Amino acid sequence: MEHLLLLPGLVCDQDVWQRQIEALRDVAACTCADYGSLDSLTAMAGEALRNAPERFAVAGHSMGGRVALEIYRLAPHRVARIALLNTGYLPLAAGTAGEEERRKRGELVALAQSKGMRAMLERWLPPMIDSRRLADAMLVNSIVEMMSRKTPEIFAAQVCALLGRPDASAVLEQIHCPALLITGREDGWSGPAQHAAMTAKIARSKLVIVPDCGHMSTMERPLEVSAALREWLNPA
């Protein structure tokens, strides 16, 4: 049975992957990384590698996808296959666009520090999921409960890691293991066009676009995501 290392995104934990862990338990032994209060993607990748077996498959969601690319850069010989979900590969943009991202993320950090994680999530969460699911109290509450377990200090550290993200273009071109890319059709943060560009840079890759799905694909559409991961783990 293959070992599958799961990498959560910004202020997420194992719950973001729990539906896949349960769905894939017959084909993969899953573990989920915890970044603690680390504030760089490289450090997060190093911590995950220290706790991983010698060889493994890796799947990263959102920020976790960027950590997966850092893992591949650091130890490509250890990665049997890689899955990148709702993520990106470019560094912080130069000029006005980068300054605007830094400002918006800084406002969210300040809100979390002054009023708490739940107050921050009231502003941050709605654009992350398919707008038609905003009335789905079970989905929304599960995401809020998960993210609220992280402290404002951890949120600030992980935002720092994202703002310092490296350009992973060269890493994509070096990937030679089976690669899967997944995003939601309605993901406004890291959508189909960005994932198509990433797929074009990876030789042995497949792109899956999940309909009626935003950025939180593993929780919004767990059946579709789990099915795609199963095929990636056990190709016909």
DRENPA-3360 file (N, C-alpha, C; in nm, 2 decimals, always signed):
BEGIN
1 = MEHLLLLP = +0.08/-0.12/+0.00/+0.00/+0.00/+0.00/+0.09/+0.12/+0.00 ~ +0.05/+0.22/-0.08/+0.14/+0.34/-0.10/+0.11/+0.44/+0.02 ~ +0.22/+0.50/+0.07/+0.20/+0.60/+0.17/+0.17/+0.74/+0.10 ~ +0.06/+0.80/+0.15/+0.02/+0.93/+0.09/+0.03/+1.04/+0.20 ~ +0.12/+1.13/+0.17/+0.14/+1.25/+0.26/+0.05/+1.36/+0.21 ~ -0.04/+1.41/+0.31/-0.13/+1.51/+0.27/-0.09/+1.64/+0.34 ~ -0.10/+1.75/+0.26/-0.05/+1.88/+0.30/-0.17/+1.98/+0.30 ~ -0.21/+2.03/+0.42/-0.32/+2.12/+0.42/-0.28/+2.26/+0.38;
9 = GLVCDQDV = -0.38/+2.34/+0.35/-0.36/+2.48/+0.31/-0.36/+2.57/+0.43 ~ -0.37/+2.70/+0.40/-0.36/+2.81/+0.50/-0.46/+2.78/+0.62 ~ -0.41/+2.78/+0.74/-0.49/+2.76/+0.86/-0.59/+2.64/+0.85 ~ -0.55/+2.54/+0.78/-0.63/+2.41/+0.77/-0.55/+2.31/+0.85 ~ -0.63/+2.20/+0.88/-0.56/+2.08/+0.94/-0.61/+1.96/+0.88 ~ -0.60/+1.84/+0.94/-0.64/+1.72/+0.88/-0.78/+1.71/+0.84 ~ -0.87/+1.79/+0.90/-1.01/+1.79/+0.86/-1.03/+1.82/+0.71 ~ -0.94/+1.90/+0.65/-0.96/+1.94/+0.51/-0.94/+1.82/+0.42;
17 = WQRQIEAL = -0.87/+1.72/+0.47/-0.85/+1.59/+0.40/-0.92/+1.47/+0.45 ~ -1.00/+1.49/+0.56/-1.06/+1.37/+0.63/-1.15/+1.29/+0.54 ~ -1.22/+1.35/+0.45/-1.31/+1.27/+0.36/-1.23/+1.18/+0.26 ~ -1.11/+1.24/+0.22/-1.02/+1.16/+0.13/-0.95/+1.05/+0.21 ~ -0.91/+1.07/+0.33/-0.85/+0.97/+0.42/-0.94/+0.85/+0.43 ~ -1.07/+0.88/+0.46/-1.17/+0.77/+0.47/-1.20/+0.70/+0.34 ~ -1.20/+0.78/+0.23/-1.24/+0.72/+0.11/-1.13/+0.63/+0.05 ~ -1.00/+0.67/+0.08/-0.89/+0.60/+0.02/-0.82/+0.50/+0.11;
25 = RDVAACTC = -0.88/+0.47/+0.23/-0.81/+0.39/+0.33/-0.77/+0.25/+0.28 ~ -0.84/+0.20/+0.17/-0.81/+0.07/+0.12/-0.69/+0.07/+0.02 ~ -0.65/+0.19/-0.03/-0.54/+0.20/-0.13/-0.42/+0.28/-0.08 ~ -0.44/+0.36/+0.03/-0.33/+0.44/+0.07/-0.32/+0.46/+0.23 ~ -0.20/+0.45/+0.28/-0.18/+0.48/+0.42/-0.16/+0.63/+0.43 ~ -0.25/+0.71/+0.48/-0.24/+0.85/+0.48/-0.19/+0.91/+0.61 ~ -0.11/+1.01/+0.60/-0.07/+1.10/+0.71/-0.08/+1.24/+0.67 ~ -0.11/+1.33/+0.77/-0.13/+1.47/+0.73/-0.03/+1.55/+0.81;
33 = ADYGSLDS = +0.04/+1.64/+0.74/+0.14/+1.73/+0.80/+0.08/+1.84/+0.88 ~ +0.16/+1.88/+0.98/+0.13/+1.99/+1.07/+0.25/+2.09/+1.06 ~ +0.23/+2.21/+1.02/+0.34/+2.30/+1.01/+0.37/+2.38/+1.13 ~ +0.30/+2.36/+1.24/+0.32/+2.44/+1.36/+0.31/+2.59/+1.33 ~ +0.41/+2.66/+1.38/+0.41/+2.81/+1.36/+0.52/+2.85/+1.26 ~ +0.56/+2.76/+1.17/+0.66/+2.79/+1.07/+0.61/+2.90/+0.98 ~ +0.71/+2.98/+0.93/+0.67/+3.10/+0.85/+0.73/+3.10/+0.72 ~ +0.78/+2.98/+0.67/+0.83/+2.98/+0.53/+0.79/+2.84/+0.47;
41 = LTAMAGEA = +0.76/+2.84/+0.34/+0.72/+2.72/+0.27/+0.83/+2.62/+0.27 ~ +0.96/+2.67/+0.26/+1.07/+2.57/+0.26/+1.08/+2.50/+0.40 ~ +1.06/+2.58/+0.50/+1.07/+2.52/+0.64/+0.95/+2.42/+0.65 ~ +0.84/+2.45/+0.60/+0.72/+2.36/+0.61/+0.75/+2.23/+0.54 ~ +0.81/+2.24/+0.42/+0.85/+2.12/+0.34/+0.95/+2.04/+0.41 ~ +1.05/+2.11/+0.47/+1.15/+2.03/+0.55/+1.09/+1.96/+0.67 ~ +1.00/+2.02/+0.74/+0.93/+1.95/+0.85/+0.85/+1.83/+0.80 ~ +0.78/+1.85/+0.69/+0.70/+1.74/+0.64/+0.79/+1.62/+0.60;
49 = LRNAPERF = +0.91/+1.65/+0.54/+1.00/+1.55/+0.49/+1.06/+1.48/+0.61 ~ +1.09/+1.55/+0.72/+1.14/+1.48/+0.84/+1.05/+1.37/+0.90 ~ +0.92/+1.39/+0.88/+0.82/+1.30/+0.93/+0.77/+1.20/+0.83 ~ +0.82/+1.20/+0.71/+0.77/+1.12/+0.60/+0.86/+1.00/+0.58 ~ +0.80/+0.89/+0.53/+0.88/+0.77/+0.50/+0.98/+0.80/+0.38 ~ +1.07/+0.71/+0.35/+1.17/+0.74/+0.25/+1.11/+0.77/+0.12 ~ +1.00/+0.70/+0.08/+0.93/+0.72/-0.05/+0.78/+0.73/-0.03 ~ +0.72/+0.82/-0.09/+0.58/+0.85/-0.07/+0.51/+0.92/-0.18;
57 = AVAGHSMG = +0.38/+0.92/-0.19/+0.30/+1.00/-0.27/+0.27/+1.13/-0.19 ~ +0.25/+1.24/-0.26/+0.22/+1.36/-0.18/+0.11/+1.44/-0.25 ~ +0.01/+1.49/-0.17/-0.10/+1.57/-0.23/-0.11/+1.70/-0.14 ~ -0.11/+1.81/-0.21/-0.12/+1.94/-0.13/-0.24/+2.02/-0.18 ~ -0.31/+2.08/-0.09/-0.42/+2.17/-0.12/-0.39/+2.31/-0.09 ~ -0.41/+2.40/-0.18/-0.39/+2.54/-0.17/-0.25/+2.57/-0.13 ~ -0.22/+2.63/-0.02/-0.08/+2.66/+0.03/-0.01/+2.52/+0.03 ~ -0.08/+2.42/+0.07/-0.01/+2.28/+0.08/+0.04/+2.24/-0.06;
65 = GRVALEIY = -0.02/+2.28/-0.17/+0.03/+2.25/-0.30/+0.16/+2.32/-0.32 ~ +0.18/+2.44/-0.27/+0.31/+2.50/-0.28/+0.41/+2.43/-0.20 ~ +0.37/+2.39/-0.08/+0.46/+2.31/+0.00/+0.50/+2.18/-0.07 ~ +0.41/+2.12/-0.14/+0.44/+1.99/-0.21/+0.54/+2.02/-0.32 ~ +0.53/+2.14/-0.39/+0.64/+2.17/-0.49/+0.77/+2.19/-0.42 ~ +0.77/+2.25/-0.30/+0.90/+2.26/-0.23/+0.96/+2.13/-0.19 ~ +0.87/+2.04/-0.15/+0.92/+1.90/-0.12/+0.98/+1.84/-0.24 ~ +0.92/+1.86/-0.36/+0.97/+1.80/-0.48/+1.11/+1.86/-0.51;
73 = RLAPHRVA = +1.12/+1.99/-0.49/+1.24/+2.06/-0.52/+1.35/+2.01/-0.43 ~ +1.32/+1.99/-0.30/+1.42/+1.94/-0.20/+1.46/+1.80/-0.22 ~ +1.36/+1.71/-0.25/+1.38/+1.57/-0.25/+1.30/+1.49/-0.36 ~ +1.33/+1.52/-0.48/+1.25/+1.46/-0.59/+1.26/+1.31/-0.59 ~ +1.37/+1.25/-0.55/+1.39/+1.11/-0.55/+1.30/+1.04/-0.45 ~ +1.24/+1.11/-0.36/+1.15/+1.05/-0.26/+1.01/+1.05/-0.30 ~ +0.97/+1.13/-0.40/+0.83/+1.15/-0.44/+0.79/+1.06/-0.55 ~ +0.70/+0.96/-0.52/+0.65/+0.87/-0.62/+0.55/+0.92/-0.71;
81 = RIALLNTG = +0.47/+1.01/-0.66/+0.37/+1.08/-0.74/+0.32/+1.21/-0.67 ~ +0.27/+1.30/-0.74/+0.23/+1.43/-0.68/+0.10/+1.48/-0.73 ~ +0.02/+1.53/-0.63/-0.11/+1.59/-0.67/-0.12/+1.73/-0.61 ~ -0.16/+1.82/-0.70/-0.17/+1.97/-0.66/-0.31/+2.01/-0.68 ~ -0.37/+2.06/-0.57/-0.51/+2.10/-0.57/-0.53/+2.24/-0.53 ~ -0.60/+2.31/-0.62/-0.65/+2.45/-0.59/-0.53/+2.54/-0.54 ~ -0.42/+2.54/-0.62/-0.30/+2.60/-0.58/-0.24/+2.68/-0.69 ~ -0.11/+2.72/-0.67/-0.05/+2.81/-0.77/+0.10/+2.78/-0.77;
89 = YLPLAAGT = +0.18/+2.85/-0.85/+0.32/+2.83/-0.86/+0.40/+2.96/-0.88 ~ +0.33/+3.07/-0.90/+0.41/+3.20/-0.92/+0.43/+3.27/-0.79 ~ +0.54/+3.35/-0.78/+0.57/+3.43/-0.66/+0.48/+3.55/-0.65 ~ +0.49/+3.62/-0.54/+0.42/+3.74/-0.52/+0.45/+3.83/-0.64 ~ +0.34/+3.89/-0.70/+0.36/+3.97/-0.81/+0.44/+4.10/-0.78 ~ +0.51/+4.15/-0.87/+0.58/+4.28/-0.86/+0.49/+4.39/-0.87 ~ +0.53/+4.51/-0.81/+0.46/+4.63/-0.83/+0.32/+4.64/-0.75 ~ +0.23/+4.70/-0.82/+0.10/+4.73/-0.75/+0.02/+4.61/-0.71;
97 = AGEEERRK = +0.02/+4.51/-0.80/-0.05/+4.38/-0.77/+0.00/+4.32/-0.64 ~ +0.13/+4.31/-0.63/+0.19/+4.25/-0.51/+0.17/+4.33/-0.39 ~ +0.18/+4.46/-0.40/+0.15/+4.55/-0.29/+0.00/+4.53/-0.24 ~ -0.09/+4.52/-0.34/-0.23/+4.50/-0.30/-0.25/+4.37/-0.23 ~ -0.19/+4.26/-0.28/-0.21/+4.14/-0.20/-0.15/+4.15/-0.06 ~ -0.04/+4.21/-0.05/+0.03/+4.22/+0.08/-0.07/+4.30/+0.18 ~ -0.13/+4.41/+0.12/-0.22/+4.49/+0.20/-0.34/+4.41/+0.25 ~ -0.40/+4.34/+0.15/-0.52/+4.27/+0.19/-0.50/+4.16/+0.29;
105 = RGELVALA = -0.39/+4.08/+0.27/-0.35/+3.98/+0.36/-0.32/+4.04/+0.50 ~ -0.25/+4.15/+0.50/-0.22/+4.22/+0.63/-0.35/+4.26/+0.70 ~ -0.45/+4.31/+0.63/-0.57/+4.35/+0.69/-0.64/+4.23/+0.76 ~ -0.64/+4.11/+0.69/-0.70/+3.99/+0.75/-0.62/+3.95/+0.88 ~ -0.49/+3.96/+0.87/-0.41/+3.92/+0.99/-0.44/+4.02/+1.11 ~ -0.45/+4.15/+1.08/-0.48/+4.25/+1.18/-0.62/+4.22/+1.24 ~ -0.72/+4.18/+1.15/-0.85/+4.15/+1.20/-0.85/+4.03/+1.29 ~ -0.78/+3.93/+1.25/-0.77/+3.81/+1.34/-0.71/+3.84/+1.47;
113 = QSKGMRAM = -0.60/+3.93/+1.47/-0.53/+3.96/+1.59/-0.62/+4.05/+1.69 ~ -0.70/+4.13/+1.63/-0.78/+4.23/+1.71/-0.92/+4.17/+1.75 ~ -0.98/+4.09/+1.66/-1.11/+4.04/+1.69/-1.13/+3.89/+1.69 ~ -1.02/+3.82/+1.66/-1.03/+3.67/+1.66/-1.05/+3.61/+1.52 ~ -1.02/+3.48/+1.52/-1.02/+3.41/+1.39/-1.16/+3.40/+1.33 ~ -1.27/+3.39/+1.41/-1.40/+3.38/+1.36/-1.44/+3.51/+1.29 ~ -1.41/+3.62/+1.35/-1.44/+3.75/+1.29/-1.37/+3.76/+1.15 ~ -1.24/+3.72/+1.15/-1.17/+3.72/+1.02/-1.23/+3.63/+0.92;
121 = LERWLPPM = -1.27/+3.52/+0.96/-1.33/+3.42/+0.86/-1.46/+3.47/+0.81 ~ -1.54/+3.55/+0.88/-1.66/+3.61/+0.82/-1.63/+3.69/+0.70 ~ -1.52/+3.75/+0.69/-1.48/+3.83/+0.57/-1.41/+3.74/+0.47 ~ -1.32/+3.65/+0.51/-1.23/+3.58/+0.42/-1.30/+3.46/+0.36 ~ -1.39/+3.39/+0.43/-1.44/+3.26/+0.38/-1.53/+3.27/+0.26 ~ -1.63/+3.36/+0.26/-1.73/+3.35/+0.15/-1.67/+3.34/+0.01 ~ -1.57/+3.41/-0.03/-1.52/+3.40/-0.17/-1.45/+3.27/-0.20 ~ -1.42/+3.19/-0.09/-1.35/+3.07/-0.11/-1.43/+2.95/-0.16;
129 = IDSRRLAD = -1.56/+2.95/-0.14/-1.64/+2.84/-0.18/-1.74/+2.88/-0.29 ~ -1.79/+2.79/-0.36/-1.89/+2.82/-0.46/-2.01/+2.89/-0.40 ~ -2.04/+3.01/-0.46/-2.14/+3.10/-0.39/-2.27/+3.02/-0.37 ~ -2.30/+2.92/-0.45/-2.43/+2.85/-0.43/-2.43/+2.76/-0.30 ~ -2.31/+2.75/-0.24/-2.29/+2.66/-0.12/-2.29/+2.75/+0.01 ~ -2.30/+2.88/-0.01/-2.29/+2.96/+0.11/-2.40/+2.94/+0.21 ~ -2.51/+2.89/+0.16/-2.63/+2.86/+0.25/-2.62/+2.72/+0.31 ~ -2.51/+2.64/+0.27/-2.49/+2.51/+0.32/-2.43/+2.52/+0.46;
137 = AMLVNSIV = -2.51/+2.52/+0.56/-2.45/+2.55/+0.70/-2.36/+2.44/+0.74 ~ -2.38/+2.31/+0.70/-2.29/+2.21/+0.75/-2.15/+2.23/+0.69 ~ -2.15/+2.26/+0.56/-2.02/+2.29/+0.49/-1.95/+2.41/+0.55 ~ -2.02/+2.52/+0.56/-1.96/+2.64/+0.61/-1.91/+2.63/+0.75 ~ -1.99/+2.57/+0.84/-1.95/+2.55/+0.98/-1.83/+2.46/+0.99 ~ -1.83/+2.35/+0.91/-1.71/+2.26/+0.92/-1.58/+2.33/+0.89 ~ -1.59/+2.42/+0.79/-1.47/+2.50/+0.75/-1.43/+2.60/+0.86 ~ -1.53/+2.67/+0.91/-1.50/+2.77/+1.02/-1.45/+2.70/+1.14;
145 = EMMSRKTP = -1.51/+2.59/+1.18/-1.46/+2.52/+1.30/-1.31/+2.47/+1.28 ~ -1.28/+2.42/+1.16/-1.14/+2.38/+1.14/-1.05/+2.50/+1.14 ~ -1.07/+2.60/+1.07/-0.98/+2.72/+1.06/-0.97/+2.79/+1.20 ~ -1.08/+2.79/+1.28/-1.08/+2.86/+1.41/-0.99/+2.79/+1.51 ~ -0.95/+2.67/+1.48/-0.86/+2.60/+1.57/-0.72/+2.65/+1.57 ~ -0.68/+2.72/+1.46/-0.55/+2.79/+1.45/-0.56/+2.93/+1.51 ~ -0.45/+2.97/+1.57/-0.44/+3.10/+1.64/-0.41/+3.21/+1.54 ~ -0.44/+3.33/+1.58/-0.40/+3.45/+1.49/-0.25/+3.45/+1.47;
153 = EIFAAQVC = -0.17/+3.40/+1.57/-0.02/+3.40/+1.55/+0.02/+3.30/+1.44 ~ -0.05/+3.18/+1.44/-0.02/+3.08/+1.33/-0.07/+3.14/+1.20 ~ -0.18/+3.20/+1.19/-0.23/+3.26/+1.07/-0.13/+3.37/+1.02 ~ -0.08/+3.45/+1.10/+0.02/+3.55/+1.06/+0.15/+3.48/+1.01 ~ +0.19/+3.38/+1.07/+0.31/+3.31/+1.03/+0.29/+3.25/+0.89 ~ +0.18/+3.19/+0.87/+0.15/+3.12/+0.74/+0.13/+3.22/+0.63 ~ +0.07/+3.34/+0.66/+0.06/+3.44/+0.56/+0.19/+3.49/+0.52 ~ +0.28/+3.50/+0.62/+0.42/+3.54/+0.59/+0.49/+3.44/+0.49;
161 = ALLGRPDA = +0.46/+3.31/+0.51/+0.51/+3.21/+0.42/+0.46/+3.23/+0.28 ~ +0.33/+3.26/+0.27/+0.27/+3.28/+0.14/+0.32/+3.40/+0.07 ~ +0.34/+3.51/+0.14/+0.39/+3.63/+0.08/+0.54/+3.61/+0.03 ~ +0.61/+3.52/+0.10/+0.75/+3.49/+0.06/+0.76/+3.37/-0.03 ~ +0.65/+3.33/-0.10/+0.65/+3.21/-0.18/+0.75/+3.22/-0.30 ~ +0.82/+3.12/-0.33/+0.92/+3.12/-0.44/+0.84/+3.10/-0.57 ~ +0.91/+3.13/-0.68/+0.87/+3.10/-0.81/+0.89/+2.95/-0.84 ~ +0.79/+2.87/-0.85/+0.81/+2.72/-0.87/+0.80/+2.68/-1.02;
169 = SAVLEQIH = +0.81/+2.77/-1.11/+0.80/+2.74/-1.25/+0.90/+2.63/-1.29 ~ +1.02/+2.64/-1.25/+1.13/+2.55/-1.28/+1.10/+2.41/-1.22 ~ +1.04/+2.41/-1.10/+1.01/+2.28/-1.03/+0.91/+2.21/-1.11 ~ +0.80/+2.27/-1.16/+0.70/+2.21/-1.24/+0.76/+2.14/-1.36 ~ +0.86/+2.20/-1.43/+0.92/+2.14/-1.55/+1.01/+2.03/-1.51 ~ +1.05/+2.01/-1.39/+1.14/+1.90/-1.34/+1.06/+1.78/-1.30 ~ +0.93/+1.79/-1.28/+0.85/+1.68/-1.23/+0.84/+1.57/-1.34 ~ +0.88/+1.45/-1.30/+0.88/+1.34/-1.39/+0.79/+1.22/-1.34;
177 = CPALLITG = +0.73/+1.23/-1.22/+0.65/+1.13/-1.17/+0.50/+1.16/-1.21 ~ +0.41/+1.06/-1.20/+0.27/+1.09/-1.23/+0.22/+1.20/-1.15 ~ +0.16/+1.30/-1.22/+0.11/+1.42/-1.15/-0.04/+1.45/-1.18 ~ -0.11/+1.49/-1.08/-0.25/+1.52/-1.09/-0.28/+1.66/-1.05 ~ -0.35/+1.73/-1.12/-0.39/+1.87/-1.08/-0.54/+1.88/-1.08 ~ -0.59/+1.93/-0.97/-0.74/+1.94/-0.95/-0.77/+2.09/-0.90 ~ -0.88/+2.14/-0.96/-0.93/+2.27/-0.91/-1.08/+2.27/-0.94 ~ -1.15/+2.36/-0.87/-1.29/+2.38/-0.89/-1.32/+2.48/-1.01;
185 = REDGWSGP = -1.42/+2.45/-1.08/-1.45/+2.54/-1.19/-1.48/+2.68/-1.15 ~ -1.53/+2.69/-1.02/-1.57/+2.82/-0.97/-1.46/+2.87/-0.87 ~ -1.35/+2.82/-0.87/-1.24/+2.86/-0.78/-1.19/+3.00/-0.84 ~ -1.22/+3.10/-0.76/-1.18/+3.24/-0.81/-1.04/+3.27/-0.76 ~ -0.98/+3.19/-0.68/-0.84/+3.22/-0.63/-0.74/+3.15/-0.72 ~ -0.76/+3.02/-0.75/-0.66/+2.95/-0.83/-0.74/+2.85/-0.92 ~ -0.79/+2.91/-1.02/-0.89/+2.84/-1.10/-0.84/+2.76/-1.22 ~ -0.92/+2.72/-1.31/-0.89/+2.63/-1.42/-0.77/+2.69/-1.51;
193 = AQHAAMTA = -0.77/+2.81/-1.54/-0.67/+2.87/-1.63/-0.53/+2.85/-1.57 ~ -0.52/+2.88/-1.44/-0.39/+2.87/-1.37/-0.34/+2.72/-1.37 ~ -0.44/+2.63/-1.35/-0.40/+2.49/-1.34/-0.37/+2.43/-1.48 ~ -0.44/+2.49/-1.58/-0.40/+2.44/-1.72/-0.26/+2.49/-1.75 ~ -0.22/+2.60/-1.71/-0.08/+2.65/-1.73/+0.02/+2.56/-1.65 ~ -0.02/+2.52/-1.53/+0.07/+2.43/-1.46/+0.08/+2.29/-1.52 ~ -0.03/+2.24/-1.57/-0.04/+2.11/-1.64/+0.05/+2.11/-1.76 ~ +0.05/+2.22/-1.83/+0.13/+2.23/-1.95/+0.28/+2.22/-1.93;
201 = KIARSKLV = +0.32/+2.25/-1.80/+0.46/+2.25/-1.77/+0.51/+2.12/-1.71 ~ +0.41/+2.03/-1.68/+0.45/+1.90/-1.62/+0.43/+1.79/-1.73 ~ +0.53/+1.71/-1.75/+0.52/+1.61/-1.86/+0.42/+1.51/-1.84 ~ +0.41/+1.44/-1.73/+0.32/+1.33/-1.70/+0.21/+1.38/-1.61 ~ +0.12/+1.46/-1.66/+0.02/+1.52/-1.57/-0.12/+1.51/-1.63 ~ -0.22/+1.52/-1.54/-0.36/+1.51/-1.58/-0.43/+1.62/-1.50 ~ -0.52/+1.70/-1.57/-0.59/+1.80/-1.50/-0.74/+1.76/-1.49 ~ -0.79/+1.78/-1.37/-0.93/+1.75/-1.34/-1.00/+1.88/-1.29;
209 = IVPDCGHM = -1.10/+1.93/-1.36/-1.18/+2.04/-1.32/-1.31/+1.99/-1.26 ~ -1.33/+2.03/-1.14/-1.45/+1.98/-1.07/-1.56/+2.08/-1.08 ~ -1.68/+2.05/-1.14/-1.79/+2.14/-1.15/-1.85/+2.18/-1.02 ~ -1.92/+2.29/-1.02/-1.99/+2.34/-0.90/-1.90/+2.33/-0.78 ~ -1.78/+2.39/-0.79/-1.69/+2.38/-0.68/-1.60/+2.50/-0.68 ~ -1.57/+2.55/-0.56/-1.48/+2.66/-0.54/-1.34/+2.62/-0.50 ~ -1.28/+2.69/-0.41/-1.14/+2.67/-0.36/-1.13/+2.56/-0.27 ~ -1.23/+2.53/-0.19/-1.22/+2.42/-0.09/-1.27/+2.29/-0.14;
217 = STMERPLE = -1.21/+2.24/-0.25/-1.26/+2.13/-0.32/-1.27/+2.00/-0.24 ~ -1.17/+1.98/-0.15/-1.17/+1.85/-0.08/-1.29/+1.84/+0.01 ~ -1.35/+1.95/+0.05/-1.46/+1.96/+0.14/-1.59/+1.99/+0.07 ~ -1.58/+2.07/-0.04/-1.70/+2.10/-0.12/-1.75/+1.98/-0.20 ~ -1.66/+1.91/-0.27/-1.69/+1.80/-0.36/-1.60/+1.68/-0.32 ~ -1.62/+1.62/-0.21/-1.52/+1.52/-0.16/-1.53/+1.39/-0.25 ~ -1.65/+1.36/-0.30/-1.66/+1.24/-0.38/-1.58/+1.25/-0.51 ~ -1.59/+1.36/-0.58/-1.52/+1.38/-0.70/-1.37/+1.39/-0.68;
225 = VSAALREW = -1.33/+1.46/-0.58/-1.19/+1.47/-0.55/-1.13/+1.33/-0.51 ~ -1.20/+1.26/-0.43/-1.15/+1.13/-0.39/-1.14/+1.03/-0.51 ~ -1.24/+1.04/-0.60/-1.23/+0.95/-0.72/-1.11/+0.98/-0.80 ~ -1.08/+1.11/-0.82/-0.97/+1.15/-0.90/-0.84/+1.11/-0.83 ~ -0.83/+1.12/-0.70/-0.71/+1.07/-0.63/-0.69/+0.92/-0.64 ~ -0.80/+0.85/-0.63/-0.80/+0.71/-0.64/-0.74/+0.66/-0.77 ~ -0.79/+0.72/-0.88/-0.73/+0.69/-1.01/-0.59/+0.72/-1.03 ~ -0.55/+0.83/-0.97/-0.40/+0.88/-0.97/-0.32/+0.78/-0.89;
233 = LNPA = -0.37/+0.73/-0.78/-0.29/+0.63/-0.70/-0.29/+0.49/-0.76 ~ -0.40/+0.46/-0.83/-0.41/+0.32/-0.88/-0.45/+0.33/-1.03 ~ -0.37/+0.38/-1.12/-0.41/+0.39/-1.26/-0.44/+0.25/-1.32 ~ -0.53/+0.25/-1.41/-0.57/+0.12/-1.47/-0.46/+0.07/-1.56;
% end
